[in-house]
Amino acid sequence: MTHSPAPATKASAAPRRGLLVTGAVILAVLVAMVLDTTVVRVGSEADVRQQVFSPDTFGEAEFPRIQAAVEAKAVDALVLGPAALADKVAAGKEFGTASSTGAIMSVRLTGVLGTAKSGVYPVTVEGLPPEIKVRVQTGPAINGTDLRDAPGDIEFGAFKNQIEYQDAGSAINRAMKKAILDSMDTANLEGKTVEIVGAFRLVNPKNWLIAPVRITIK
């Protein structure tokens, strides 16, 4: 007697159906992945956003613009000093860039440098009210975010978090130092007459700590 082949056919059909179902599922997943994929062109805005933030690249790119903005807005110290002493808030509104921790003032002055302490020189400015103490930073460390905040358009919301925002300020300081201070003998400026253009935060009108954007030895 010959046995019917039907059972073997049914048994082999089941795995084939399983393979077809599995293949269909995989195909559907691949199609969904393709549809959900965004093509990013190299160098495009989307590509830049996806790159890891580089503080020094940011600082090098931004400093020339910040330097130009501070120079354009700089007020003579002999005008700014009395105004700040008379009314700090009014002086900040008239001459400065608004900031949550004190207006950023762009200033221009000519003075004689005294004895430096940790890279910070006192500056004697003839005609400035004597109660105002002026100092200028020359490094090696440049502290504060005055240069970052001076133009008023580098905002926290443009960065991923507070760390990136702080790093951006430090990188701008490094870019400034590289551009204008590294070529100077900053350790031997005592007694020199200099013209300074820079920015400081107006917290105490009697105490100016300037981050320079330009120093010219007379």
Steps between C-alpha positions, in 0.01 A plus 500: 500500500628847406493771773354842417760787491246755628620517862860576395376779272300656780795475736735677262248772418482625859868601525475673164206704619697591813794615291271710282345668803842568655627641173202730470555631853868568433416676174244719676756597766759588236251713308405683819868567577559643152195724522611623844856576390598864437772557244751753637729672253859553616550862602129575520337662803364163611847348469649777717235445767581129513872559549645512851531859624857630475554798733828604341356489149214716625734742676729542198202568277329745735787711637561721191131594498501567875817708469341715231180541703686608815716748307195647328313544828792606720442813709783723617579422864492869585135507394402162638665538841303801632179363348543165675575666833196726472253224405619149428166379369452797268857472372448131430186569302655786303841355422492128580362165392236359733597194705343322795810558713585859407517688173801433279680824426723552197768755583798676345777660705864601504700447818822391666533142625614433855635182660320186387361241735419161346494656155264783597640853462364808679452788258539866592276710276558874516177692552300201623342545846762368746253271679468289186755218493570369151671167434563307179545125457801378300511132591606231506143450629224728370201474728133582461250497216504872425614453141239232436225723636621830349316480166177386667409236242677187628216352703473198727219354289740443211694244703419151625560580866672734746834321459509571127399862562780545754750322273408739219595798718832344599578417137435860392745614769761254366444623147548860615821407680633324193409793273624797701697395809720205402712721274561752782752482783221521755736431790685828444240770448549686827545873439380477141243744363233303320173550324247236602169407344305236685196399698415471868196413707357799683437355845694752707545833316820555696662175391556422131663170399543523124529212257678665208427461131790725407811631680727748326829599658569871451 
